């Protein structure tokens, strides 16, 4: 019985470490970020189908308004939401070749003319 509890405890610990391993990335880079939760990262409300990705992005934009970008986690993966129009322009025009190996997820909100770009690192 003791060995069983120890093995279960070890498995829980290893699972927690696996799902939270990268959660210190944005802090170590000095980037403001949306607080993550194990397994889901910063996008738990999307997984639970409480928010559509565009609704979630609007909430993050309002919470971090004035910041040029904000970090978040999609599951275990760090991602970056760029919110500054000039920075977005530089990425798409001047620095595009530096981002060719990364995926882009672009959200356009035409009503308020906000553009969100997520970079998956």
Secondary structure, DSSP 4 states (H G I P E B T S, - for coil): -HHHHHHHHHHHHHHHHHHHTTTTHHHHHT--BPPPBTTTBT-HHHHTTSS-HHHHHHHHHHHTTT-SEEEEEETTEEEEEE--HHHHHHHHTTSGGGGTTSEEEEEEETTTTEEEEEEE-
